Each structure stands twice: as C-alpha cells, then as structure tokens.
Amino acid sequence: MTVPTPPQPGVPDPSAPSAAPEQARSPEPAGAGEQPGVPEQAAAPEQAGAPEQAGAPEQAGAPERVPSPAEVSRLATAVLDEVGTVVVGMTQPLRIALAAILAGGHVLFEDVPGLGKTLAARSLATALGLEFRRVQCTPDLLPSDITGSAVWDPQSAAFRFRPGPIFTGLLLADEINRTPPKTQSALLEAMAERQVTVDGTTYPMSRPFHVVATSNPVEYEGTYPLPEAQLDRFLVRIGVGYPNHDAEIDVLTRRLARRREEAPVSRVVDARTLLAMQAGVEAVHVDADVVRYCVDLAAATRAHEAVEIGASPRGSQALMLAARALAVISGRGFVAPEDVKEVAVAALAHRITLTPATWAAGVVADDVVVEVLKRVPTPSTVPVS
C-alpha cells in the first residue's frame, strides 16, 4: 500500500496549525521500558513506518540478483547448522520453520513448555541476521503494546507515533494463547498485509518481517485459544516433541561445556541476503501435477467424514509454498511429491476443524492429514530442471 507523501516531510513547523497531523505520524524510537509486557525490546528502527518513507522498505531490501537453488540451499544449510549448535533434537521442526520463512510465511510452535521453542526462534533470528524482539503475552497485554501508539510530545505540542515491537525483522509472540483475542487480532493485519493501522493512519513495515509464535496446548485455565482466522495466517504449525534419550543427554552436556546459560549463535546471512534467498525460492519450478496434488489433498480434507471444516484454498497454497521452499533447502530446483508429504501435516492440520464426535473420540487433526495422504494418489512427476 502506498501512503501519500505529505509536503515537506522532513521540515515540520510547530507554529503552523497544519503541522500537527504530519508530526503525529512521525514515529520516534521506543525505549525498552515504555512497552509493558515487552521485556526484550531493542531500539525501534529509525522512522519505522513513517508515511513520508512509505516506499523505502521495499526498495531498500530489493536483492541485487536472484541466487540459484544451489546457492539458497548452501546458505539455508549453513543457517540450520549454526542453529543446530545450540538447539538440539529439533532438526525436522527447524527445517520446516526455515522453509516457512523462506516462503515468506509465519510460524507457530505448539507444544508443552521447556522444549526450546523460544531458543529456536531467537537462534533463527540471529542466524538470519534479523532484528529480533520478543513479546511475552499476558492477559493484560494491550494491542497498543504490540503495534505502538501516539504519544504527546510537549516540545512540539503534538502527538507522535511511537512504533511498538512489531516493527522488527522477526517478532516472537511467546505464549500467544495467554493474551486476549483483541490483542491477538492486532497481529492479523501485520501478518497478512505487512502494515499497521493506528488511529486511522497506516504505517508500512520493512521487509523481511516474520512472526514466530509459541503456544501451550495442554493448559486451558487463563488461556485464550487462537481463533481460526488467526491460525490460518500461520503458514505452518509445528509440534516439537520431546527429544530422544541421546539428544537430551547432549543438551545437558553442552550446557556443562559452555559454563553459562546463554547459548551464542553467529550470524550467517543478513536481511538483504534473506530477501534474495526468498526471491530464489520464488523462481523454483512447480510441476502442474504437484499443484494438482496440493489441491487434491486440501479437497480431501473437506470431504473427510471426521472433518467439519476442511482446509481452504489458502491451505493448499501454503502447502505448495512450503513444499517449494523445502525442496530448495534439499538442494533441488523442482518440487517433488515427497516435499509435499513432508510438510503436509504442518501446513494443513491447523486449518481443519473436526466434528464434535471426532474430537470427543480423541482424534486430532494431524491424524486426519496422515490418513488423507494415504488416500490421495501420489503423482509420478518427472523433475524439470
């Protein structure tokens, strides 16, 4: 969305009556202590979302050239290897999470506490060279605590917009199901449109921008389950699971070896390189048979007897995009049906609503997707280079 540029954006005149609205749209860097519920805020990006710089984020992040799938695969493997030095036993979840980011989407980690979901999100942000902010979601968290708000500036006698923590490269919404629905919905516009509207003014966000949220599915007291509309905005929902015996021993051994709580991760790429990697993924070929396979899988969830509401066309598109990114991570310039199968549960299960009888019987949406994968014939696609 292009926001009209006000006249003389860089020279506000406090004495002129018409200057106040323009000053109200000029954001200032927010201090870490001025956003309740956000303990780890870094300095806000300069002029983040200012109307007079509405076109700057896209132009600044445009890649100079599109890398080949082999180059993207090499960089993605380096990112996973670096994150794997501190995050143990999450090889497959991290692989799918990185595929979702390369596809331009958002990630929801849903599992019990203590499995390293927050550490995984922070490590991914660091390895990808993205500015990282964390919002610890609580029942008293307000939408303005995430998006930002207009603050009265006595010096200029006008309101100035101070960006919230959402103006960043990667936002971690920790325990997102502990905050009320109105605060959860504050993320919807930013996740879908890459923009934030506050007091009738729209502020575009810089790219890349990704949300990684965590959710605890086993506690219900004091929680607010995510509505279907917001679940659908996450490209994938990933269950981490407990590490195996050897991996858990490795976690403890590494902690003893580094002799401190912090687990440092080195930067592998930067934001501009990530944009180039995403452009490289967009250039990868998807065969017509694979496209039909994605549509057939989504359609099969709608016709399943245990499903009340199946995956929408957004679900089949998410399945295709995630599979394409996964193929590039694997070093291929084409998408195979195996890529679709690998990411099917993560891309489709959270978009399915089960019937009350099925839910009462203990069946989960993951089981339905697995059964659908067995029912739908797999295409025999010839790779195209």
N, C-alpha and C positions, 0 to 999 in steps of 0.2 A: 504494500500500500504506500503510495506516495503522498506525503503531507506537504501542503503548500508552504513555501518559504516566506516568512514574514519579512517586510522591508527592513534593511539594515540590521540583520540578526545579531551582529557582534557588537553593536553600539546602542545599548538601551539608554533611554533618557528618563531618569526617575521623575523629573519635573513635569514631563508631558503626561496628560491624562491617558493617552492611548498606549503608554509603555507598560502598564501593569499587566495586561493579559499576556504580552510577549514574555515578560520576565517570569510569569508564573509557570511557563512551560520550560524554562531553562533549568535542568537538573543540576544539583550540586552533589559532590561525593558524599556518601552517607558514612558517618562514623560507625564503628562496630558496636558501640554501646547504645545506639539510638534505634535499634530494631529489636524489640522484645521477642524472645524466643529464638534468636538467631545468634548463637554464641560464637560462631566462627567466621563472621563476615570479614572479608578483605575490603580494601578501598574500592569504591564503586568506579566503574570505567568512566573516563572523562567524557562529559557531555553525553552519557548513555541515553539514547532515545530522544535527544533534543530535536524538535521539529525542524530547525534550520539545518540539521545534518541528517535528514531522513534517508538520503540515498547513500551515505557514507559507508555503512556497514557492509553492504553487498559489494561495493566497488573495492573496498579495502581488502576484502577477503577473496577476491577473484583469483583462482590459480592461474599461473602463467602458462602452464601446459598440462595436458591430461596424461597422467602416468599410465603405463601399461598394466594389465592384470598381474604380471610377474613382479613389477615394482611394488604395487599395492600389497601383494602377498608377502613380499620380503619385509616391508615396513610393518604390516599387521602382525607377522610372526615375531618381529623384534619387540613390538609392544606387548604381546602376550607373554613372551619370555621374561621381559622385565617385570611385569606384574606378577608372574609366577614365582619370582624370587621372594615375595613376601606373602602372597596368597596361595595357600597350599590346599590341594584337594578340590579345586574348583575349575579344573581345566575346561570341561564342557560348558558350564554356565558362563565362564568368562569369554569363551569363543562365541557363544550366541549373543552375549551382551555387546561385544565388539562388532559383530555383524549388524546388530540393530543400529549402532551408532554410525557405522559406515553407510547404512541405508538411510541415514538421516532421521531415525526414529528415537523413541524414548523407551526406557527400560524400567520394569517393575520387578524387584526381587521380593518374592513372597516366601517366607519360611520362618521357623522359630528363631528366637534371639540367640546370639552368640556364635553364629556360623561364619562371620566375617563379611557380611553383606556391605556394611559401611566401609570397611577397609578395602573391599574390592572396588567400590565406587570411587573412593579417594585415589586409589592407586591407578585406576584407569584414567582419571582426570590428569594426574601428574604425568603419566607416561605419554599421554596425548598432547601435553603442553597447553591444556585448557585452564583458564581461571576457574577456581573451584570455590563454591560456597555451600554451606550446609545449613538447613533449616530443621531444627528439632521440633517436630509438630506436637503441639499440646492442645488441650481443649479450649484454652483461652487465646489461641493464636488468631489474629485478625487478618483479613485479606490484605489490608494495607501493610501489614508486617512483611508480606511477600512481594507485593507489587511496588510499594513505595507510596508516598503521599505528598500533598502540598504542605509546605511549612512556611509560616510567616517569617519574613526576613526584615528585622527592624531597620537595617541600614538602607535598604532600597524601598522600604514601605510597600512591599508586595509579597505575594506568595510565590515560592519557588518549589519546583518539584524535586524531591529527593528520591532517587531510584532505590528500590528495595533490592534484596539479594537475588531476585530473579534475573537481574541484568548481569549475567555472567556467562561463562562458557559451558560449565556443567554444574547444575544445581542438584544437590542431594536433598530430597524431601524424606527425612528419616521418620519412620513410623507414621506414614501418611494417614493411616486409618485411625489415628488418635485425635485428629483435628476435625472440627465440624464441617459439614458439607459446603457451607458458603465459602470457607477458606480453601477447601479442596477445589472448588469450582474456579477459584482465582487463577489456578494454573491452566485452565482449559484453553483460554484464548491464546496464552503464550505458547502452549504446546502445539496448538493447531495452526495458528496464524503467524507465529513469531512476532507478536506485537502485544502491547499492554495498553489498555484504555483506562485512564484515571481522570475523574472529574470532566468527562467529555472530551479529553484530549488523548489522541493515540500516539504512542511512542514506539517506534520500531526497535527491534532488538538486533544486536550484532549477531553475526554467524561465525562459527557454528554455535548452536545453542541446543543443549540436550538436558533432559530431566531424567535422573535416576532416583526412583523412589523405593523405599523398603516398606514392607507391611508384615505384620504379625498375624497369621491366620488362626491361631489357636486361642487367643484371648478375645472375649466379647464384651466384658464389663469395661465401660468407659471408652469404647471404640465406636467408630462410625464407618461401616463398610463402604467401600468406594462404589458410587453409582455406576450403572452400566455405561453411561455416556462417557464417563472419565476413564473407565477401564479400557474402553475401545480406543482411547487416544494413545495408549501404550502399544508400541509395535510388538513387544514380546513381554510375557510374564514368565519369570524364571524361578523355579524351585531349586534351592541349593542342595539340600540334603546333608546328612551327617557325613563327615569324611570316614574313610575306612581306617582300620587299626593302624596300618603303617603311616598313613598320612597324618593321623592325629599325633603319633609319636614324632613325626617330622616337625609339626607345628611347635611342640614343646621344646624339641632340640634346637630349633632355630632361635626361639626366644632366649634360651640359655646362652647361645653362642653370641648374640648381639649385645647382651647385657644391658638392655634398655627396652622401654616399652615401645618407643617409636620404631617403625619399620620404614626406612627410607627407600624411595623409588626414584630412579633417574628419569629425566625427560628423554623420550625417544624421538618424537616429532613435535611440531608446533601447530598452532591453529591453522595457519595457511596451508601447511602440508596436509593436515587432515581434510581440509576442503578439497585439495587436489585428489586425495585418495577417494573421497566421496564422488568426485567427478569421474574418476577412473572406474568406479563401480557402476555408475550410470551408463557407461559406454559398453558394458558387457552384454553380449547377445543372449536372448532368452528364446528358445525354440517355441514354435506355436503349440507343439504337443505338451510342453511343460506348462505353458499358460493355461491350456485346457485342463491339465491335471490339477492345477491350483483351483480352478473354478469348480471342477468336479468334486474336489474334497470339501470345499466350502458348501456346495449344494447338498452334499451327502449329510452334512451336519444338520441342515434344515429339515431333511426328510427322516432323520433318525427317530425311532419311536420313543427314545428316552429324552428327547430334546423338545423344549417348549419354544425357544427362540434360538435359531442357529446363527452361524457366522454370517455377517453381512458382506457385501462386495468390498468394503474396506478390509475385511478379514482376508479375503482371497488376494487382495493387492498386497497386504502386509506379508502374507505367506510368500508371494513371489519376490518381493523386495528383499526380505530377509534371506531367502534361499540364494538369491543372486549374490548378495554380499558374502554369504558363507562359501559359495563357490570360488569367489576371488581369494578369500583367505586360504582356501585349499590350493591355490595356485593355478586355477583353471579359468579360461576366458569364456566359458559357457556354463550353463546351469544344467545339472543332471537331476533326474527324479530323486536320487538319494539325498541331494541337498534339501529338497522339499520335505522329504520324510524326516530328516534330522531336525528341522526347525518347526515341524507341523504342530506339535503339542504346545510349544512356547508361543506360537503365533495365533493359534485358534482357540485353545481351551478357555481362555478368559473372556472370549466373546460368545460363549454358549451359556444359555440359561436352561437348566434341567427342569423337568416336570416335578411337581411336589412328591409324587410317588417314588420317582427315581432317586431324588435327593434323600428321602426318608430311608430308602433301602441302602444307603451308604455308597452309592455310585458317584464318582466325581467326573468332572468334565474331561480330565486327562484320559480316563478310560474310554470315553466316547470317541475321542480323536484317534486313539490307538485302534479301536475297532473299525473306524471309518477307513483308516489306512489299509486295513486288511481287506475291506470290501471293495474299494475302488481299484480297478485295474491299473497297474503301473505302465506308463508308456515306454516304448523302446525307442528312445531318442538317439539319433546319430549326432555326435558332437560336431559343432560348427566352429571353426577357428576364426 
